[in-house]
Amino acid sequence: MNVIENSKLTVVGAGAVGASVAYASLIRGSARHVALYDIAAERVEAEALDLAHGSQFIGASDIVGSADISVAAGSHVVVITAGAKQEPGQTRTELAGVNAGIIRGMVPRLLEVAPDAVYVIVTNPCDVLTVVAAEAAGLPRQRIFSSGTVLDTSRLRWKLAQRAGVSTSSVHAYIVGEHGDTEFPLWSSATIGTVPILEWERPGHPRMTLEELDHIAAEVRDAAYTVIRGKGATNYAIGLSSARIVEAILQDQHAVLPVSTVLDGFAGVDGVALSVPSVVSASGAVPIPNTPMSENERMQLRASADALRGVIGAVRS
């Protein structure tokens, strides 16, 4: 393993999500040095100062913030959270177009100061923006990817753990595809411990049905809408899941996580970024080509790709 010493993470964007990524990374000790970059100077400096005031309680990590992009110099990982929020009445395609323009302008500038970094896109729609960022960067596909369905998978495992009466770490199941409306779980390979999901039962926890699993999957898919209705944004869980991805890179863990890379012949999908189980290490993310899928799941993955192609085409035109 090639663990990166004296590691540096830069988080781009000091809004609710970016600040949560920085906060989670500090308290988890994900990186030795954390930099926060945003064009809003007063905001980014205030967020970094607020985080720095807790330095006594977070171990050896440190934090700086600046509106000068040079703050990202020498980064090993760059997490991009900057972008516009979806406004009432604004379509997903319109939002994608706005954020695609932001990403196209930002990535080349970041590469000038952090040419050797692994880039992780968190800004939504993250799958579409991964394609845009990859084209703007010209990097190997494994070095620029998005957080994808890592958070969605955590939501799924939490729901299943509650239903099955076990710890979340004992649930082995993945959400794949788009980080959005066409995402779906890989039920064919899902287990609790070593027991297939449909065969799990214990006192007080009877076997689950396919109908119940479909209901759980729909709750997971729509979970962000529930949080947004109540508090306006999702930020803590995406901060934690992003920190987890950062650790897999900086510690060269070769961890299997469902991040979103631009696929090349995966289950018949090319040129579209979708989340599939991937090995994440210091060199980036590499999809696992022999991931088992049922024929129905392969069809769902292709349908997810088809849903994104139109949006990708729109932001390119």
C-alpha positions as YAML, in Angstrom:
chain: A
units: angstrom
residues:
- id: 1
  name: MET
  ca: [0.00, 0.00, 0.00]
- id: 2
  name: ASN
  ca: [1.15, 3.50, -0.87]
- id: 3
  name: VAL
  ca: [-0.22, 5.57, 2.00]
- id: 4
  name: ILE
  ca: [0.22, 9.28, 1.28]
- id: 5
  name: GLU
  ca: [2.21, 11.00, 4.03]
- id: 6
  name: ASN
  ca: [1.60, 14.63, 4.96]
- id: 7
  name: SER
  ca: [-1.57, 14.39, 2.86]
- id: 8
  name: LYS
  ca: [-3.50, 17.40, 1.60]
- id: 9
  name: LEU
  ca: [-7.19, 17.67, 0.78]
- id: 10
  name: THR
  ca: [-8.75, 20.69, -0.86]
- id: 11
  name: VAL
  ca: [-12.50, 21.17, -0.69]
- id: 12
  name: VAL
  ca: [-13.83, 23.50, -3.38]
- id: 13
  name: GLY
  ca: [-16.94, 25.35, -2.25]
- id: 14
  name: ALA
  ca: [-17.61, 26.66, 1.26]
- id: 15
  name: GLY
  ca: [-21.37, 26.21, 1.26]
- id: 16
  name: ALA
  ca: [-23.22, 23.76, 3.51]
- id: 17
  name: VAL
  ca: [-21.89, 20.70, 1.69]
- id: 18
  name: GLY
  ca: [-18.29, 21.89, 1.34]
- id: 19
  name: ALA
  ca: [-18.10, 22.98, 4.98]
- id: 20
  name: SER
  ca: [-19.53, 19.60, 6.03]
- id: 21
  name: VAL
  ca: [-16.93, 17.75, 3.95]
- id: 22
  name: ALA
  ca: [-14.18, 19.79, 5.60]
- id: 23
  name: TYR
  ca: [-15.67, 19.27, 9.06]
- id: 24
  name: ALA
  ca: [-16.08, 15.52, 8.61]
- id: 25
  name: SER
  ca: [-12.56, 15.20, 7.21]
- id: 26
  name: LEU
  ca: [-11.10, 17.07, 10.18]
- id: 27
  name: ILE
  ca: [-12.87, 15.13, 12.90]
- id: 28
  name: ARG
  ca: [-12.17, 11.79, 11.16]
- id: 29
  name: GLY
  ca: [-8.54, 12.72, 10.50]
- id: 30
  name: SER
  ca: [-9.03, 11.97, 6.81]
- id: 31
  name: ALA
  ca: [-6.15, 14.24, 5.74]
- id: 32
  name: ARG
  ca: [-3.22, 15.92, 7.51]
- id: 33
  name: HIS
  ca: [-3.94, 19.26, 5.84]
- id: 34
  name: VAL
  ca: [-7.36, 20.53, 4.74]
- id: 35
  name: ALA
  ca: [-7.82, 23.58, 2.53]
- id: 36
  name: LEU
  ca: [-11.15, 25.23, 1.79]
- id: 37
  name: TYR
  ca: [-11.46, 27.26, -1.41]
- id: 38
  name: ASP
  ca: [-14.33, 29.50, -2.51]
- id: 39
  name: ILE
  ca: [-14.59, 32.70, -4.51]
- id: 40
  name: ALA
  ca: [-16.65, 34.21, -1.65]
- id: 41
  name: ALA
  ca: [-13.70, 35.42, 0.42]
- id: 42
  name: GLU
  ca: [-15.52, 36.45, 3.59]
- id: 43
  name: ARG
  ca: [-17.52, 33.21, 3.71]
- id: 44
  name: VAL
  ca: [-14.61, 30.85, 3.13]
- id: 45
  name: GLU
  ca: [-12.35, 32.61, 5.61]
- id: 46
  name: ALA
  ca: [-15.10, 32.55, 8.24]
- id: 47
  name: GLU
  ca: [-15.80, 28.83, 7.72]
- id: 48
  name: ALA
  ca: [-12.10, 27.97, 7.96]
- id: 49
  name: LEU
  ca: [-11.72, 30.12, 11.07]
- id: 50
  name: ASP
  ca: [-14.72, 28.48, 12.73]
- id: 51
  name: LEU
  ca: [-13.24, 25.03, 12.01]
- id: 52
  name: ALA
  ca: [-9.74, 26.08, 13.11]
- id: 53
  name: HIS
  ca: [-11.12, 27.20, 16.48]
- id: 54
  name: GLY
  ca: [-11.79, 23.53, 17.25]
- id: 55
  name: SER
  ca: [-8.23, 22.41, 16.49]
- id: 56
  name: GLN
  ca: [-7.64, 21.31, 20.07]
- id: 57
  name: PHE
  ca: [-10.24, 18.58, 19.63]
- id: 58
  name: ILE
  ca: [-9.39, 17.08, 16.25]
- id: 59
  name: GLY
  ca: [-5.90, 15.67, 16.48]
- id: 60
  name: ALA
  ca: [-3.11, 16.65, 14.10]
- id: 61
  name: SER
  ca: [-5.10, 17.94, 11.11]
- id: 62
  name: ASP
  ca: [-5.14, 21.63, 10.24]
- id: 63
  name: ILE
  ca: [-7.39, 23.85, 8.14]
- id: 64
  name: VAL
  ca: [-6.92, 26.97, 5.98]
- id: 65
  name: GLY
  ca: [-9.39, 28.83, 3.82]
- id: 66
  name: SER
  ca: [-8.97, 31.29, 0.97]
- id: 67
  name: ALA
  ca: [-10.53, 32.83, -2.11]
- id: 68
  name: ASP
  ca: [-7.16, 32.44, -3.86]
- id: 69
  name: ILE
  ca: [-7.03, 29.20, -5.84]
- id: 70
  name: SER
  ca: [-3.36, 28.79, -4.92]
- id: 71
  name: VAL
  ca: [-4.62, 27.45, -1.58]
- id: 72
  name: ALA
  ca: [-5.15, 24.15, -3.45]
- id: 73
  name: ALA
  ca: [-1.49, 23.88, -4.49]
- id: 74
  name: GLY
  ca: [0.02, 20.48, -3.87]
- id: 75
  name: SER
  ca: [-3.28, 18.77, -3.09]
- id: 76
  name: HIS
  ca: [-3.45, 14.99, -3.26]
- id: 77
  name: VAL
  ca: [-7.26, 15.02, -3.41]
- id: 78
  name: VAL
  ca: [-9.61, 17.77, -4.56]
- id: 79
  name: VAL
  ca: [-13.30, 17.45, -3.68]
- id: 80
  name: ILE
  ca: [-15.51, 19.77, -5.72]
- id: 81
  name: THR
  ca: [-18.78, 20.83, -4.10]
- id: 82
  name: ALA
  ca: [-19.16, 24.25, -5.73]
- id: 83
  name: GLY
  ca: [-22.17, 24.90, -7.91]
- id: 84
  name: ALA
  ca: [-25.60, 26.42, -8.15]
- id: 85
  name: LYS
  ca: [-28.59, 25.04, -6.25]
- id: 86
  name: GLN
  ca: [-31.71, 23.97, -8.12]
- id: 87
  name: GLU
  ca: [-34.19, 26.85, -8.07]
- id: 88
  name: PRO
  ca: [-37.99, 26.44, -7.93]
- id: 89
  name: GLY
  ca: [-39.23, 25.73, -11.46]
- id: 90
  name: GLN
  ca: [-35.72, 25.05, -12.78]
- id: 91
  name: THR
  ca: [-35.36, 21.75, -14.61]
- id: 92
  name: ARG
  ca: [-32.62, 19.24, -13.88]
- id: 93
  name: THR
  ca: [-31.20, 19.86, -17.35]
- id: 94
  name: GLU
  ca: [-31.10, 23.62, -16.77]
- id: 95
  name: LEU
  ca: [-29.27, 23.10, -13.47]
- id: 96
  name: ALA
  ca: [-26.85, 20.74, -15.19]
- id: 97
  name: GLY
  ca: [-26.10, 23.39, -17.81]
- id: 98
  name: VAL
  ca: [-25.32, 26.04, -15.20]
- id: 99
  name: ASN
  ca: [-23.09, 23.76, -13.16]
- id: 100
  name: ALA
  ca: [-21.39, 22.33, -16.25]
- id: 101
  name: GLY
  ca: [-20.26, 25.86, -17.09]
- id: 102
  name: ILE
  ca: [-18.89, 26.30, -13.57]
- id: 103
  name: ILE
  ca: [-17.02, 22.98, -13.73]
- id: 104
  name: ARG
  ca: [-15.55, 23.68, -17.19]
- id: 105
  name: GLY
  ca: [-14.16, 26.99, -15.98]
- id: 106
  name: MET
  ca: [-12.86, 25.66, -12.68]
- id: 107
  name: VAL
  ca: [-11.18, 22.32, -13.46]
- id: 108
  name: PRO
  ca: [-8.40, 23.64, -15.74]
- id: 109
  name: ARG
  ca: [-7.51, 26.27, -13.13]
- id: 110
  name: LEU
  ca: [-7.37, 23.65, -10.38]
- id: 111
  name: LEU
  ca: [-5.16, 21.44, -12.53]
- id: 112
  name: GLU
  ca: [-2.64, 24.27, -12.81]
- id: 113
  name: VAL
  ca: [-2.06, 24.23, -9.04]
- id: 114
  name: ALA
  ca: [-2.88, 20.57, -8.28]
- id: 115
  name: PRO
  ca: [-1.87, 18.61, -11.40]
- id: 116
  name: ASP
  ca: [-1.31, 15.31, -9.58]
- id: 117
  name: ALA
  ca: [-4.49, 15.22, -7.50]
- id: 118
  name: VAL
  ca: [-7.35, 12.76, -7.66]
- id: 119
  name: TYR
  ca: [-10.55, 14.74, -8.30]
- id: 120
  name: VAL
  ca: [-13.90, 13.85, -6.70]
- id: 121
  name: ILE
  ca: [-17.06, 15.59, -7.94]
- id: 122
  name: VAL
  ca: [-19.83, 16.08, -5.39]
- id: 123
  name: THR
  ca: [-21.72, 18.90, -7.14]
- id: 124
  name: ASN
  ca: [-25.00, 17.70, -8.66]
- id: 125
  name: PRO
  ca: [-25.96, 16.28, -11.04]
- id: 126
  name: CYS
  ca: [-22.70, 14.55, -10.19]
- id: 127
  name: ASP
  ca: [-22.80, 11.85, -12.90]
- id: 128
  name: VAL
  ca: [-23.29, 14.37, -15.69]
- id: 129
  name: LEU
  ca: [-20.66, 16.68, -14.23]
- id: 130
  name: THR
  ca: [-18.17, 13.81, -13.98]
- id: 131
  name: VAL
  ca: [-18.33, 13.47, -17.77]
- id: 132
  name: VAL
  ca: [-17.98, 17.24, -18.16]
- id: 133
  name: ALA
  ca: [-15.05, 17.39, -15.72]
- id: 134
  name: ALA
  ca: [-13.31, 14.41, -17.31]
- id: 135
  name: GLU
  ca: [-13.51, 16.07, -20.73]
- id: 136
  name: ALA
  ca: [-12.29, 19.39, -19.34]
- id: 137
  name: ALA
  ca: [-9.41, 17.79, -17.42]
- id: 138
  name: GLY
  ca: [-8.13, 15.26, -19.92]
- id: 139
  name: LEU
  ca: [-7.06, 13.04, -17.03]
- id: 140
  name: PRO
  ca: [-7.17, 9.24, -16.96]
- id: 141
  name: ARG
  ca: [-10.73, 8.18, -16.14]
- id: 142
  name: GLN
  ca: [-9.76, 6.71, -12.80]
- id: 143
  name: ARG
  ca: [-8.42, 10.05, -11.51]
- id: 144
  name: ILE
  ca: [-11.67, 12.02, -11.85]
- id: 145
  name: PHE
  ca: [-14.91, 10.56, -10.57]
- id: 146
  name: SER
  ca: [-17.87, 11.47, -8.41]
- id: 147
  name: SER
  ca: [-19.15, 10.48, -5.00]
- id: 148
  name: GLY
  ca: [-21.91, 8.72, -6.91]
- id: 149
  name: THR
  ca: [-24.10, 6.42, -4.83]
- id: 150
  name: VAL
  ca: [-21.83, 6.03, -1.81]
- id: 151
  name: LEU
  ca: [-24.33, 8.02, 0.25]
- id: 152
  name: ASP
  ca: [-27.33, 6.28, -1.32]
- id: 153
  name: THR
  ca: [-25.75, 2.93, -0.43]
- id: 154
  name: SER
  ca: [-25.29, 4.09, 3.17]
- id: 155
  name: ARG
  ca: [-28.96, 5.07, 3.29]
- id: 156
  name: LEU
  ca: [-29.94, 1.65, 1.95]
- id: 157
  name: ARG
  ca: [-27.79, -0.24, 4.44]
- id: 158
  name: TRP
  ca: [-29.17, 1.84, 7.31]
- id: 159
  name: LYS
  ca: [-32.77, 1.08, 6.30]
- id: 160
  name: LEU
  ca: [-32.07, -2.64, 5.84]
- id: 161
  name: ALA
  ca: [-30.21, -2.84, 9.14]
- id: 162
  name: GLN
  ca: [-33.18, -1.33, 10.95]
- id: 163
  name: ARG
  ca: [-35.55, -3.80, 9.32]
- id: 164
  name: ALA
  ca: [-33.31, -6.84, 9.85]
- id: 165
  name: GLY
  ca: [-32.29, -6.01, 13.42]
- id: 166
  name: VAL
  ca: [-28.54, -5.97, 12.77]
- id: 167
  name: SER
  ca: [-25.74, -3.40, 12.66]
- id: 168
  name: THR
  ca: [-25.34, -1.38, 9.48]
- id: 169
  name: SER
  ca: [-21.86, -2.83, 8.97]
- id: 170
  name: SER
  ca: [-23.40, -6.31, 8.69]
- id: 171
  name: VAL
  ca: [-25.46, -5.35, 5.63]
- id: 172
  name: HIS
  ca: [-23.79, -5.87, 2.25]
- id: 173
  name: ALA
  ca: [-25.82, -4.20, -0.48]
- id: 174
  name: TYR
  ca: [-25.22, -1.53, -3.10]
- id: 175
  name: ILE
  ca: [-27.18, 1.18, -4.87]
- id: 176
  name: VAL
  ca: [-25.83, 1.61, -8.41]
- id: 177
  name: GLY
  ca: [-26.55, 3.60, -11.55]
- id: 178
  name: GLU
  ca: [-27.41, 7.28, -11.55]
- id: 179
  name: HIS
  ca: [-27.22, 9.26, -8.33]
- id: 180
  name: GLY
  ca: [-30.84, 10.18, -8.78]
- id: 181
  name: ASP
  ca: [-34.19, 8.99, -9.99]
- id: 182
  name: THR
  ca: [-33.01, 5.93, -11.98]
- id: 183
  name: GLU
  ca: [-30.73, 4.50, -9.30]
- id: 184
  name: PHE
  ca: [-31.46, 0.96, -8.13]
- id: 185
  name: PRO
  ca: [-30.20, -1.67, -5.66]
- id: 186
  name: LEU
  ca: [-28.31, -4.82, -6.63]
- id: 187
  name: TRP
  ca: [-30.72, -7.13, -4.84]
- id: 188
  name: SER
  ca: [-29.37, -10.21, -6.61]
- id: 189
  name: SER
  ca: [-26.12, -10.03, -4.63]
- id: 190
  name: ALA
  ca: [-27.35, -8.32, -1.43]
- id: 191
  name: THR
  ca: [-26.71, -10.17, 1.83]
- id: 192
  name: ILE
  ca: [-26.98, -9.70, 5.57]
- id: 193
  name: GLY
  ca: [-23.85, -11.29, 6.88]
- id: 194
  name: THR
  ca: [-23.58, -14.25, 4.51]
- id: 195
  name: VAL
  ca: [-27.34, -14.75, 4.14]
- id: 196
  name: PRO
  ca: [-29.08, -13.65, 0.91]
- id: 197
  name: ILE
  ca: [-31.37, -10.72, 1.59]
- id: 198
  name: LEU
  ca: [-34.61, -12.60, 0.88]
- id: 199
  name: GLU
  ca: [-33.62, -15.49, 3.15]
- id: 200
  name: TRP
  ca: [-32.78, -13.44, 6.25]
- id: 201
  name: GLU
  ca: [-35.00, -13.95, 9.26]
- id: 202
  name: ARG
  ca: [-34.67, -13.95, 13.03]
- id: 203
  name: PRO
  ca: [-37.07, -13.64, 15.97]
- id: 204
  name: GLY
  ca: [-39.05, -10.44, 15.53]
- id: 205
  name: HIS
  ca: [-37.69, -9.94, 12.03]
- id: 206
  name: PRO
  ca: [-39.54, -12.10, 9.49]
- id: 207
  name: ARG
  ca: [-38.36, -12.56, 5.92]
- id: 208
  name: MET
  ca: [-38.61, -9.57, 3.61]
- id: 209
  name: THR
  ca: [-40.65, -9.71, 0.43]
- id: 210
  name: LEU
  ca: [-39.75, -8.27, -2.96]
- id: 211
  name: GLU
  ca: [-42.55, -5.74, -2.52]
- id: 212
  name: GLU
  ca: [-41.06, -4.59, 0.78]
- id: 213
  name: LEU
  ca: [-37.60, -4.32, -0.74]
- id: 214
  name: ASP
  ca: [-39.02, -2.24, -3.59]
- id: 215
  name: HIS
  ca: [-40.60, 0.09, -1.02]
- id: 216
  name: ILE
  ca: [-37.28, 0.42, 0.83]
- id: 217
  name: ALA
  ca: [-35.49, 1.18, -2.46]
- id: 218
  name: ALA
  ca: [-38.04, 3.92, -3.24]
- id: 219
  name: GLU
  ca: [-37.57, 5.44, 0.22]
- id: 220
  name: VAL
  ca: [-33.80, 5.49, -0.32]
- id: 221
  name: ARG
  ca: [-34.16, 7.04, -3.77]
- id: 222
  name: ASP
  ca: [-36.38, 9.82, -2.40]
- id: 223
  name: ALA
  ca: [-34.55, 10.30, 0.91]
- id: 224
  name: ALA
  ca: [-32.84, 13.52, -0.17]
- id: 225
  name: TYR
  ca: [-36.19, 15.11, -1.02]
- id: 226
  name: THR
  ca: [-37.44, 14.33, 2.50]
- id: 227
  name: VAL
  ca: [-34.39, 15.96, 4.09]
- id: 228
  name: ILE
  ca: [-34.53, 18.97, 1.77]
- id: 229
  name: ARG
  ca: [-38.21, 19.56, 2.56]
- id: 230
  name: GLY
  ca: [-37.42, 19.63, 6.26]
- id: 231
  name: LYS
  ca: [-34.16, 21.60, 6.40]
- id: 232
  name: GLY
  ca: [-33.47, 22.98, 2.93]
- id: 233
  name: ALA
  ca: [-30.42, 20.88, 2.03]
- id: 234
  name: THR
  ca: [-28.58, 17.64, 2.67]
- id: 235
  name: ASN
  ca: [-25.09, 18.17, 4.02]
- id: 236
  name: TYR
  ca: [-23.97, 16.07, 7.01]
- id: 237
  name: ALA
  ca: [-24.24, 12.61, 5.44]
- id: 238
  name: ILE
  ca: [-22.66, 13.69, 2.15]
- id: 239
  name: GLY
  ca: [-19.87, 15.27, 4.20]
- id: 240
  name: LEU
  ca: [-19.24, 11.96, 5.96]
- id: 241
  name: SER
  ca: [-19.44, 9.87, 2.80]
- id: 242
  name: SER
  ca: [-17.07, 12.21, 0.97]
- id: 243
  name: ALA
  ca: [-14.59, 11.97, 3.85]
- id: 244
  name: ARG
  ca: [-14.80, 8.19, 3.56]
- id: 245
  name: ILE
  ca: [-13.86, 8.39, -0.14]
- id: 246
  name: VAL
  ca: [-10.97, 10.74, 0.68]
- id: 247
  name: GLU
  ca: [-9.62, 8.23, 3.19]
- id: 248
  name: ALA
  ca: [-9.78, 5.41, 0.66]
- id: 249
  name: ILE
  ca: [-7.59, 7.52, -1.65]
- id: 250
  name: LEU
  ca: [-5.12, 9.00, 0.81]
- id: 251
  name: GLN
  ca: [-4.65, 5.74, 2.70]
- id: 252
  name: ASP
  ca: [-4.47, 3.70, -0.52]
- id: 253
  name: GLN
  ca: [-7.08, 1.37, 0.93]
- id: 254
  name: HIS
  ca: [-8.23, -0.35, -2.25]
- id: 255
  name: ALA
  ca: [-11.71, -0.08, -0.73]
- id: 256
  name: VAL
  ca: [-14.76, -1.17, -2.72]
- id: 257
  name: LEU
  ca: [-17.13, 1.81, -2.98]
- id: 258
  name: PRO
  ca: [-19.91, 2.60, -5.50]
- id: 259
  name: VAL
  ca: [-18.40, 5.77, -6.96]
- id: 260
  name: SER
  ca: [-19.24, 7.10, -10.42]
- id: 261
  name: THR
  ca: [-16.62, 6.96, -13.16]
- id: 262
  name: VAL
  ca: [-16.98, 7.36, -16.93]
- id: 263
  name: LEU
  ca: [-17.62, 3.75, -17.90]
- id: 264
  name: ASP
  ca: [-15.85, 1.93, -20.71]
- id: 265
  name: GLY
  ca: [-17.71, -1.20, -21.76]
- id: 266
  name: PHE
  ca: [-19.11, -1.96, -18.31]
- id: 267
  name: ALA
  ca: [-22.22, -4.14, -18.80]
- id: 268
  name: GLY
  ca: [-22.53, -2.62, -22.26]
- id: 269
  name: VAL
  ca: [-22.31, 1.01, -21.10]
- id: 270
  name: ASP
  ca: [-19.76, 3.43, -22.61]
- id: 271
  name: GLY
  ca: [-19.10, 7.14, -22.21]
- id: 272
  name: VAL
  ca: [-21.55, 7.72, -19.36]
- id: 273
  name: ALA
  ca: [-20.61, 8.11, -15.70]
- id: 274
  name: LEU
  ca: [-22.57, 5.76, -13.46]
- id: 275
  name: SER
  ca: [-21.93, 4.32, -10.04]
- id: 276
  name: VAL
  ca: [-20.84, 0.70, -9.84]
- id: 277
  name: PRO
  ca: [-18.73, -1.08, -7.22]
- id: 278
  name: SER
  ca: [-15.18, 0.18, -7.78]
- id: 279
  name: VAL
  ca: [-11.78, -0.23, -6.16]
- id: 280
  name: VAL
  ca: [-10.74, 3.16, -4.73]
- id: 281
  name: SER
  ca: [-7.07, 3.71, -3.95]
- id: 282
  name: ALA
  ca: [-4.30, 6.30, -4.25]
- id: 283
  name: SER
  ca: [-4.46, 5.99, -8.04]
- id: 284
  name: GLY
  ca: [-8.19, 6.70, -8.18]
- id: 285
  name: ALA
  ca: [-11.25, 4.54, -8.86]
- id: 286
  name: VAL
  ca: [-11.46, 1.46, -11.08]
- id: 287
  name: PRO
  ca: [-14.82, -0.28, -11.70]
- id: 288
  name: ILE
  ca: [-14.95, -4.00, -10.91]
- id: 289
  name: PRO
  ca: [-15.78, -5.52, -14.31]
- id: 290
  name: ASN
  ca: [-17.07, -8.88, -13.07]
- id: 291
  name: THR
  ca: [-19.62, -7.37, -10.68]
- id: 292
  name: PRO
  ca: [-22.48, -9.89, -10.64]
- id: 293
  name: MET
  ca: [-25.79, -8.57, -11.97]
- id: 294
  name: SER
  ca: [-29.00, -10.21, -12.99]
- id: 295
  name: GLU
  ca: [-30.24, -9.58, -16.52]
- id: 296
  name: ASN
  ca: [-32.89, -7.24, -15.12]
- id: 297
  name: GLU
  ca: [-30.23, -5.27, -13.26]
- id: 298
  name: ARG
  ca: [-28.17, -4.97, -16.43]
- id: 299
  name: MET
  ca: [-31.24, -3.60, -18.18]
- id: 300
  name: GLN
  ca: [-31.76, -1.11, -15.36]
- id: 301
  name: LEU
  ca: [-28.14, 0.03, -15.62]
- id: 302
  name: ARG
  ca: [-28.51, 0.61, -19.36]
- id: 303
  name: ALA
  ca: [-31.77, 2.48, -18.74]
- id: 304
  name: SER
  ca: [-29.96, 4.67, -16.21]
- id: 305
  name: ALA
  ca: [-27.28, 5.39, -18.81]
- id: 306
  name: ASP
  ca: [-29.91, 6.25, -21.42]
- id: 307
  name: ALA
  ca: [-31.58, 8.68, -19.01]
- id: 308
  name: LEU
  ca: [-28.29, 10.55, -18.54]
- id: 309
  name: ARG
  ca: [-27.21, 10.64, -22.18]
- id: 310
  name: GLY
  ca: [-29.84, 13.21, -23.05]
- id: 311
  name: VAL
  ca: [-28.71, 15.53, -20.24]
- id: 312
  name: ILE
  ca: [-25.04, 15.06, -21.20]
- id: 313
  name: GLY
  ca: [-25.88, 15.90, -24.80]
- id: 314
  name: ALA
  ca: [-27.78, 19.00, -23.71]
- id: 315
  name: VAL
  ca: [-24.90, 20.40, -21.64]
- id: 316
  name: ARG
  ca: [-22.45, 19.75, -24.49]
- id: 317
  name: SER
  ca: [-24.52, 21.69, -27.05]
...
